[in-house]
Amino acid sequence: MFEDWTQKANKFIKEVSDEMETDKETALRIVKAVLHTLRDRLIPMESKDLVSQLPMLLKAIWCDGWSPDKTPDKSIKKKEDFIEYVFSSPELVQPKDLEDIEGARKAVISVFSILKRHLTQGEVDDIASQLPEDIKILWLQPKIFS
């Protein structure tokens, strides 16, 4: 069972690594920055529902440093706020992990895209219903880069 959890988490990180064309360590830091930003914007009950669908390693990442009594962080109102929050995450090694805000935007969309593949449609919809309209657009945006 533990091997299954590890394998699922590694698959998720590898998907992000492939999508972002980066190494697994960088992908892991990017995943952590995006998950923490999403976690901090959701109400605690929705966070609990989402994390229940994640493999154990991603659950640990989600919960690392989490203070449910301080969420949702309503200062994250617009997609630009969300992307900036990710870009300035202390989890990242700058400029190695993300060179600029555009790189952070692509990282957010990539992680969201992969995360949605690992969640039930009901959970994807529940998360969308909890987000401000501008961030909901970011959450629901398909991964298409020019």
N, C-alpha and C positions, 0 to 999 in steps of 0.2 A: 504494500500500500504506500509506504513512504517513497519507494522508487517511482511509483506512478505519479505522486505529487511532484517529485523532483523533475520527472520527465516532462510533465505538463508545463511546469514553470520554465524549464529550459527551452521548450518548444516556443513558448510565448516570447521569451527574450531573443531567441534566434529569429523569429519572424520580424521583430523590431530591428534587429541587427541587419537582416537582409534588406528590409524596407528602407532603412536609413543608410545603408551601405557603410556600416561602421563595425567595429569590433564588439564583442559581447559585453565587455566591461563598460564601454561607453553607452551601449544600448541599455544596460541595466540602470545606469545613472539617469538616463533620459526617461526611462519608464518610471523610475522613482519620482522624478521631478513632476511629471505629468500626473501620475496617480495622486501624489500629495496635493497638488493644486485642485484636482477634481474632488478629492476627499474633503478638502477645506471649504469647498463651495457648497457641498451637499449637506442636507440635514442629517443628523446622526442616524436616524432610522433608515434612510435611503443608503447611507454608507454601509450600514450593517447588512442590508439586503444585497448590495453589490458585492461586498467582500465575501459573502457566503458562497459566491459562485467562482471565486478565484482559487488557483492552486495555492498550496500552503506558503511557498516562498513569497508569492505576491500578496498574500494575506499579511505576512510579516512586514513586508514593505509598506503596505497600506497603513498598518497600525503603528509603525515606528514613529514615535513623537506625536501621536494624535491626541488631541484634547477635545473630546466630543462636546464638552460644554462651551467651547469657543467656536463652534461651527453652527450654521454656515457663516463663512466670512463674506459679508455682504459688500465689502469694498471691491470684490471681484464682480463687477457689474457688466462689463462689456468684453467682447472677445479680445480686444487689445490688452485689457487688464489681465485676463487669463494668460495670454501669451507672454506678457511681461513678467508675470509671477513665475512662470516656468523658466523663462530666460534668466531670471535673477536668482534662481534656486541655489541654495548653498550646496545642494547635492551635486551640482555640475562643476566640471573643471573647464573654466573658460580661458581662452577661446577654443580649446580643443574639442569640446563636446558640441557646442553650438556657436557658430561664428557670429551670428547676428539675429535680429528679430525674425527675419524671414526664415532662417533655419529653425528657430523655435516654433514658428507657425507650422512649418512642415512636420516637425517632430510631434506636435500636439495632434495634428490631423492623422498622422501615421499611427501613433499609439491609440488614439480613439478608434480608428478603423480596425485595428487588430483586436482591441478590447471588445468591441461590439461583436466580433466573430466568436468570442469566447463567452458571451452572455446570452441569456434567453432574450427573445424579442420583447417579452413583457418587461424585463429589467431595463433594456435599452429605452423603451418608451417611458418607464417610470423615471429614469434619470433625466430624460428630455423634459418631462413635466416639471421637474424641480429647478431647472436652470432658467436664468433670465433669457429672454428671447434672443438676444445677440449671441450669447454663449451656446444656446440651444442650436443655433445655425451652425456653429463650429462643431458641436457634438454630432450633428446629423450629416454634416458635409461628407460627401464621398471623397476618397483619396484620389485627387486628380491634380497633378502638378504640370505646369508648363515647362 
